[in-house]
């Protein structure tokens, strides 16, 4: 039994859950997992067993409980500093935290229109201007980071090696794939880099194998 336990919602639907899950898998940090399916009569009661917020994800480290995806990722970075989960350079770290928080708190029009469902493929609907603005901003973030921090032969992530900033944008990559959102240039290269990860392919397979179906996310 591992010391860390991550309580997740459905891997197929929960963008919040996949971020710390993906971060720890990509970093090779071992943990046990508990999946609590969403939108079931017992969901809230089961989550309350682990956190008073009754929302997934939740990380349990012995007597310590952490909830909210970005808080969990930040805790993991402090708990395992040897993995360098934030950039070492202070200016880069400030930038990474800024775009991670922007993702955590923003892009609501995109979230509401292009729901998370990584095993589905939907036709892209006509998009409102605020959704288009969200998509353009995300592509600009990816392009800007690669222009500033990318180097020939590096791992191809936003700051070179994989960081929390990348973990925060993994569900966006999945949404773009599900809905057929196209990006170009450095943004496309970044999306392709994330999709090619064994961690990404394993997560997609695990999500596809889940038995639960939530109809409001299937339309």
Buried (B, 14 or more C-beta within 10 A) or exposed (E): EEEBBBBBBBBBBBBBBBBBBBBBBBBEBEBEBBBBBBBEEEBEEBBEEBBEEBBBBBBBBEEEBBBBBBBBBBBBBEBBEEBBBBBEEEEBBEBBBEBBEBBBEEBEBBBEBBBBBBBBEEEEEEBEEEBEBBBEBBBEBBBBBBEEBBEEEEEBBBBBBBBBBBBBBBBBBBBBBBBEBEBEEBBBBBBEBBBEBEBBEEBBEBBEEBEBBBEEBEE
